[in-house]
Amino acid sequence: MSENPDEKLGIIERLRRGLPAPELSYVADREGIGVEEIVSGIVKGEIVFPANRCFPLKQKPCAIGRGLRTKVNANIGTSTEVHDFNDELAKLRVAVDAGADTVMDLSTGGPIAEIRKALLAVSPIPFGTVPAYDLITRFCGNGNSIHKAVVDDFLKVVEEHGEIGVDFVTVHAGLTTEALSLLKSEGRIAGIVSRGGSFIADWMLHNGKENPYYEYFDELLEIARKFDLVLSLGDGLRPGAIKDGTDKAQIKELSTLGELEERALSRGVQVIIEGPGHIKLDEIETNVRLEKELCHGAPFYVLGPIVTDVAPGYDHITSAIGGAIAASHGADFLCYVTPGEHLRLPTEADVREGVIAARIAAHAADLVKLGERARRWDDSMSRARFRRDWEAQIRLALDPKQAGALSGKEIEKGEGCTMCGDYCSYKVSERILANKGDSK
């Protein structure tokens, strides 16, 4: 039997040729929109569908971008200090249970390859990685230096991730020598806080060469096409301190990412643009508008953003504040931040809190972006509250486990909670609305 050449095409190329994409039906049903809207967005580069074409589709695929529900990513993975295999599997289960749309493995310690394959084997949601982390651990883990890596090493590690079934990868392709020269004059407090970005910059400066992911971007695109990998173009110069937000180096990198996005789309490669980072509340809208303008409406993936530097232990809250504002202005994809951010590798409990906080931010933004489509959920909850229907309230809660745990025996009482007791405003409102108000 001859091989079907269409099977080698990525989703953009298939849709451009008018070929069917039945895998998008599940996504359209979940979003409550027509498949044609998703098709149009993918072809324009405003929506991505992360799914490695060489492997079976995940149980819970998703699309990310314009006109869709704001998605949430959960980062898990080991470090050089903590690398328990079972812990990472447990974190994956927690992230999925809490409602994460995607997950990324950022492992840098222990048997990384084995851990990643095990996570991939059981993940029901799209799975992402940062290939540069593997490069770092291979060259720096044995007392060597990233300086010894050659261009082929940078590209080969991306291909390896595609070969094992990864759906989307972060590559810091916009971190150029020109952007680095601007960084030196910015007077940043925190310098380069991107782990991948810092090591790539170190390699560039030591070897006196351009970033391989930028210089050999065409070769990177060929690898992405092979697996239909979504390239999440990383913000290697994102601000990691409030003072550093929206500086010239950050914006130069973003402008470069916009140029790369056009090149990728012309080759049928899907692209996400990554964004800050630590920025003030009044800079968030500007950052989103700049990304949408410079990167031609490509999906915007933000880390938070974190809106103040002084709340370690509560950065799931500082990031949820920023995420809600960013998404309400058009950001499409929120990377969760956990209470342990800046302090430790996240625990299972941290993962759950981080996902829930990001989901709250995402839905709050969707009420702005999607209007009635998103509000139906809130309306159902409001009606259940007015009826004092405790079981419905728990069922409709964004986190039913937490709502159920806090409600205690209120479900059994049926008529009121311990907040208002006999002085329940809903009971009074029922009388008023039924024209039975008592004037005494």
Buried (B, 14 or more C-beta within 10 A) or exposed (E): EEEEEEEBBBBBBBBBEEEEBEBBEBBBEBBEBEBEBBBBBBBBBBBBBBBBBBBEBBEBBBBBBBBBBBBBBBBBBBEEEEBEBEBBBBBBBBBBEBBBBBBBBBBBBBEBEEBBEBBBEEBEBBBBBBBBBBBBBBBBEEEEEBEEBEBEBBBBBBBBBBBBBBBBBBBBBBBBBEBBEBBEEBEBEBBBBBBBBBBBBBBBEEBEEBBBBBBBBEBBBBBBBBBBBBBBBBBBBBBBBBBBBBBEBBBBBBBBBBBBBBEBBEBBBBBBBBBBBBBBEEBBBBBBEBBBEBBBBBBBBBBBBBBBBEBEEBBBBBBBBBBBBBBBBBBBBBBBBBBBBBEEBBBBEBBBBBBBBBBBBBBBBBBBBBEEBBEEBEEBBEEBBEEBBBEBBBBBBBBEEBBBEEBEEBBEBEEBBEEEEEEBEEBEEBEEEEEEEEEE
